[in-house]
Amino acid sequence: METEQQMEHVRRAKCDIIQGYYISKPLPEAGGARFAAKLPA
């Protein structure tokens, strides 16, 4: 996912798992774990 338009499309499709530059640039493993820990369950 890289744009707001793509984000809106997946919201309408009720997707609950997404990835891409729109959410975050690539992170090292430790950074990814910290990022994921902050997400709502």
Backbone torsions as a table, in degrees:
resi	resn	phi	psi	omega
1	MET	NA	129.7	-177.0
2	GLU	-131.6	-10.3	-176.2
3	THR	-135.7	161.1	175.0
4	GLU	-61.4	-36.7	178.7
5	GLN	-60.9	-44.1	177.2
6	GLN	-64.0	-39.6	179.2
7	MET	-61.7	-44.4	178.7
8	GLU	-62.4	-39.2	179.0
9	HIS	-60.9	-47.0	-178.9
10	VAL	-71.2	-29.8	174.4
11	ARG	-63.4	-45.6	178.6
12	ARG	-63.2	-32.1	179.0
13	ALA	-82.0	-1.3	178.7
14	LYS	60.3	35.3	174.4
15	CYS	-72.9	140.2	179.5
16	ASP	-115.7	3.2	175.7
17	ILE	-130.0	124.2	-179.4
18	ILE	-140.4	161.9	174.2
19	GLN	-153.4	161.4	174.8
20	GLY	138.1	175.5	-176.9
21	TYR	-62.3	-25.9	178.6
22	TYR	-63.0	-33.5	-178.8
23	ILE	-86.9	-47.0	-178.1
24	SER	-166.6	146.6	171.0
25	LYS	-67.6	164.3	177.9
26	PRO	-56.4	138.3	-178.7
27	LEU	-121.6	151.1	171.7
28	PRO	-66.3	164.8	-175.5
29	GLU	-52.0	-47.5	-178.8
30	ALA	-63.7	-40.0	178.4
31	GLY	-65.6	-37.8	178.3
32	GLY	-65.0	-39.1	178.6
33	ALA	-65.3	-42.1	177.8
34	ARG	-64.8	-41.8	178.8
35	PHE	-60.5	-48.0	-178.5
36	ALA	-64.3	-34.8	-179.5
37	ALA	-65.1	-24.1	-179.2
38	LYS	-85.6	-11.5	-177.6
39	LEU	-75.6	147.6	176.4
40	PRO	-65.4	146.1	-179.1
41	ALA	-75.5	NA	NA
